Each structure stands twice: as C-alpha cells, then as structure tokens.
Amino acid sequence: MLNDSGLVAHLIDLDERQIAKDATTFGHALECFVAMELRKQATWSRIRPAMYHFRTHNNVEVDLVLESPSGDIVGIEVKAARRVRDEDVRGLELLRDLAGDRFCRGVILYTGGESLPLGRDLHALPIDLLWRPEAKHDDGTQS
C-alpha cells in the first residue's frame, strides 16, 4: 500500500472530474489517507494502539480498528460523504456488540461539518478534526 495519498491520486488521475464520476475511488483513497494519518499520529500517542481492519464473512466491516495494549477498542469508519446514513453505522454496531466491554467508541469520520451522536458510544465527526489543534467536547472541555 502506498502511504502518500497525493502520489496515489496522481497515479490514478484522481481529480475533481474523476471524483464526480466515481466517488468510490475517492472513498478508497480517503480511507488510505486517514489510515496513514492515524498511523503517524499513533507514533506520538501515549497509548500506541495497534491498527486493524474488521470484516465478517458477510462483508460487514469497519475500516479501522484501534486496539490499545490493554485491549480497549475504538472503531473508525471513513465516509467520503457529507451525510451519514443509517447503514453506515452497521459495522460499528456489530463491532460494539462483539467487543462488549472492550469497546470504547465508534466514530464515523465524514466530509460533513457537524458532530453528531449516532447511538450508544457512536458518533459522526467531521474528518477535519484529525488536524485541528484543539477539539472542544460537548461538555465544554478541550483536548
């Protein structure tokens, strides 16, 4: 897997016209971009999570699963869409059910602009939160 998303976009001629014709290709490139960004950020994290992909034999999947050394799990779905659909949460719900108490949170990173609750321990967050220096939480605290 190439970890330079700009190079990948160049090699497959992914420009605005191509994205308009084939959003799926952009979605795959965006998933790789997010995975590489999270891998980079994990190098300076105190937790140092391992990163996995989750898929069942029925093709229910979660793009990225971060697991702490203590076994805590966070699931991340990446969507190249401005809206989150009900079916976008399916993989995270299954991961939550299977992981039980180890499941901390499920996140859909999407190209919309709002932070949205999606159910117990599930949230949709704008993808640009990955690069904001500070994030404010619903309770007013910052991280």
Secondary structure, 3 states (H helix, E strand, C coil): CCCCHHHHHHHCCCCHHHHHHCHHHHHHHHHHHHHHHHHHHHCCCCCCCEEEEEECCCCCEEEEEEECCCCCEEEEEEECCCCCCHHHHHHHHHHHHHHHHHEEEEEEEECCCCCEEEECCEEEEEHHHHCCCCCECCCCCEC
